[in-house]
């Protein structure tokens, strides 16, 4: 078996990303959808850091972008969970199937 | 097999299995726990990729903050014991088709693309370099990220603040018990 290289990390990233897409498309619970989105963020981060490590090992640009991604993901999760709580207050449920109006 | 290969395989297995449980677990609380496991695995992958700062940030921000936030939201909204409710919508075949199709396309293109890799040793002291870059070349995005985080914080506070119309019915402690019973009756 060849030693672990860029392609292995990218394949792992692709697998995790597709699992996230599946969860995002099929979950009914809004928090489940958010968790799937976090999985996709992580897949992208793995790809970014792996590219940085194997293509430009002398620079840390990939890590810089991944750090920004983590910060944006934190902001996204905060706002999204606040919205979920608000939806729960209004609908007494967070099934994304039933949230079909954007105005309350 | 050298230890790096072994560690990568173990972490990849952990991440993939945990991710599958995240998207397929019936109980949303179990999903949150498996999400933590998967995020830990990603932190391990960052260690293997010689990005120690990112591994630490991953544990602090994802495992420590975002997952706990998710668990809080689960506790505040979902009825934990609703195992018998449907947890997927009717898009399971479509979702499987889309995700598997995308996976096949991505893996195939990955297989076909020669990526010019460099065999040079990774830069030593990546954390120090990262800090320098944040405060020199990437100082503008860095500051914008700070403002974004602050905005998101304030926005979340404003959004999650109780709506006075909804609060008038539910916030009163005397009306709390009937409200809950009504909720149960709706279920």
Interface residues (C-beta under 8 A of the other chain):
Chain A: X1 X3 X4 X5 X6 X7 X8 X9 X10 X11 X12 X14 X15 X16 X17 X18 X19 X20 X21 X22 X23 X25 X26 X27 X28 X29 X31 X32 X34 X35 X36 X38 X39 X42 X45 X46 X49 X50 X52 X53 X54 X55 X56 X57 X58 X59 X60 X61 X63 X64 X66 X67 X68 X70 X71 X72 X73 X74 X75 X76 X77 X78 X79 X81 X82 X83 X84 X85 X86 X88 X89 X90 X92 X94 X96 X97
Chain B: X1 X2 X4 X5 X8 X12 X15 X16 X19 X20 X22 X23 X24 X28 X31 X32 X35 X38 X39 X42 X45 X46 X48 X49 X50 X51 X53 X54 X57 X58 X61 X62 X65 X66 X69 X70 X72 X73 X74 X76 X77 X78 X86 X87 X88 X89 X91 X92 X94 X95 X96 X98 X99 X100 X102 X103 X106 X107 X110 X111 X115 X116 X117 X118 X120 X121 X122 X123 X126 X129 X130 X133 X134 X138 X141 X145 X148 X149 X151 X152 X153 X155 X156 X157 X159 X160 X162 X163 X166 X170 X183 X186
